[in-house]
Amino acid sequence: MGLEQHRMEAPLRLFCAVITISDTRRGQQDTGGAFLVQELEGAGHAVAVRLTVSDEREAIRAAVLAACRASEVDLVLTTGGTGLAARDVTFDTLRDLLDSEIPGFGELFRWLSYQQIGPAAMLSRAIGGLIGSKVVLALPGSPKALQLALAALVLPEAGHLVAQARSGRV
């Protein structure tokens, strides 16, 4: 079966979890999480889980695993904690949790970022993969980076990614 056939058979409406990872962005200050919710819903998807956790390994681990255990969740998006600062532990935490990595996600995100911001793109540790049959994508906290990731990568392929993850063919 070809790519176009896979895309045609992919679910059109997904149920998503949005997890903001930040020590400072809560409520009204969580513009990244709010942006993800707005864009996902605008694309016809539903946000079934919405959480904010601190930049702590155990908090991130617990939130992501809980989202992956939720039967209604197809796709887990995190925002924040993907940089190189000492408090940015999202990458290391998720890398340890993933059953299978989707290396192309981070690679493509950094390549697209490079076109916008130059060599500073190498500081992003965006990562994607599977936990069980759930797709987990860790995005930066920057609104501009979130817009790029959603428009260029996440929304165009989300249904296809989820369908492949469910079938075990990623």
C-alpha positions in Angstrom: 0.0 0.0 0.0 1.4 3.4 -0.9 1.7 6.6 1.1 -1.5 8.2 -0.4 -3.5 5.1 0.5 -2.2 5.2 4.0 -3.1 8.8 4.4 -6.6 8.2 3.0 -7.2 5.4 5.5 -5.8 7.5 8.5 -8.2 8.8 11.1 -9.3 12.4 10.4 -10.2 13.3 14.0 -7.7 12.5 16.8 -8.0 12.7 20.5 -4.9 14.5 21.9 -3.2 15.1 25.1 -1.4 18.5 25.5 1.2 18.6 28.3 3.0 21.9 29.1 6.3 21.3 30.9 7.4 24.5 32.7 8.3 25.8 36.1 6.9 29.3 35.2 4.1 29.0 32.6 0.8 28.4 34.2 -2.7 29.4 33.4 -2.8 32.6 31.3 1.0 32.5 30.9 0.9 29.1 29.1 0.7 30.5 25.6 2.3 27.5 24.1 -0.2 25.0 25.5 -3.1 27.3 24.6 -1.7 27.6 21.1 -1.5 23.8 20.7 -5.1 23.4 21.9 -6.4 26.1 19.6 -4.6 24.7 16.5 -5.5 21.1 17.2 -9.2 22.0 17.7 -9.1 24.3 14.7 -7.9 21.3 12.6 -10.8 19.2 13.8 -9.1 17.2 16.6 -10.2 17.1 20.2 -8.0 17.7 23.3 -9.0 15.0 25.7 -6.2 15.7 28.3 -4.7 19.0 29.2 -2.0 19.2 31.9 0.8 21.5 33.1 3.7 19.9 35.0 7.0 21.2 36.3 10.4 20.5 34.8 10.9 17.5 36.9 11.6 14.0 35.6 9.0 12.2 37.7 6.3 14.8 37.0 6.9 14.5 33.2 7.1 10.8 33.4 3.8 10.5 35.3 1.9 12.9 33.1 3.1 11.3 29.8 2.4 7.8 31.0 -1.0 8.7 32.3 -1.9 10.3 28.9 -0.6 7.2 27.1 -2.8 5.0 29.3 -5.9 7.0 28.6 -7.8 4.9 26.1 -9.3 8.0 24.4 -5.8 9.5 23.6 -4.3 8.9 20.2 -1.5 11.6 20.2 0.5 13.1 23.1 2.1 16.5 22.5 4.4 18.1 25.1 5.6 21.7 24.9 8.7 22.9 26.8 11.8 21.6 28.3 13.5 20.6 25.0 16.4 23.0 25.3 19.9 22.6 26.8 19.3 24.4 30.1 20.0 22.4 33.2 16.2 22.4 34.0 15.3 21.1 30.5 14.8 17.4 31.2 12.0 16.5 28.8 14.3 15.0 26.1 16.2 12.7 28.5 13.0 11.7 30.3 11.1 10.9 27.2 14.0 9.1 25.5 14.0 6.8 28.4 10.3 6.2 28.2 10.0 5.6 24.4 9.5 2.1 23.2 10.5 3.2 19.7 11.9 6.5 18.6 10.8 8.4 15.4 14.2 10.0 14.6 12.9 11.8 11.6 10.6 14.0 13.7 13.5 15.7 15.5 15.7 15.7 12.5 13.1 17.4 10.3 12.1 19.9 13.0 15.7 21.0 13.4 16.2 21.2 9.6 13.1 23.4 9.2 14.1 25.5 12.2 17.5 26.0 10.7 15.9 27.6 7.7 14.3 30.1 10.0 16.8 30.7 12.8 20.1 29.4 11.5 22.5 27.3 13.5 20.7 28.0 16.8 18.4 25.2 15.6 20.9 22.7 16.9 20.0 23.6 20.5 16.5 22.0 20.1 16.1 18.5 21.4 12.6 17.9 19.9 12.0 14.2 20.0 9.2 11.9 18.9 8.4 8.2 19.3 6.0 5.6 20.5 5.0 4.5 24.0 3.0 1.4 23.3 0.7 2.3 20.4 0.6 6.0 21.3 2.5 8.7 19.4 4.4 11.1 21.7 6.0 14.3 20.2 8.0 16.6 22.4 7.9 20.2 21.1 9.8 23.3 22.2 8.0 26.0 24.2 8.6 28.8 21.8 5.3 29.9 20.1 7.2 30.4 16.7 8.7 26.9 17.0 5.3 25.4 17.9 3.7 27.1 14.9 6.4 25.7 12.6 6.2 22.2 14.1 2.4 22.0 13.8 2.1 23.5 10.4 4.9 21.6 8.7 5.1 18.3 10.6 2.4 17.5 13.1 -0.9 18.4 11.5 -0.1 17.1 8.0 1.0 13.7 9.3 -0.8 13.2 12.6 -3.5 10.8 11.3 -1.0 8.8 9.3 1.4 8.6 12.3 -1.4 7.4 14.6 -2.7 4.8 12.1 0.8 3.4 11.6 1.4 3.3 15.4 -1.8 1.4 15.9 -0.8 -1.1 13.3 2.8 -1.4 14.5 4.2 -0.3 11.2 6.1 2.8 12.2 
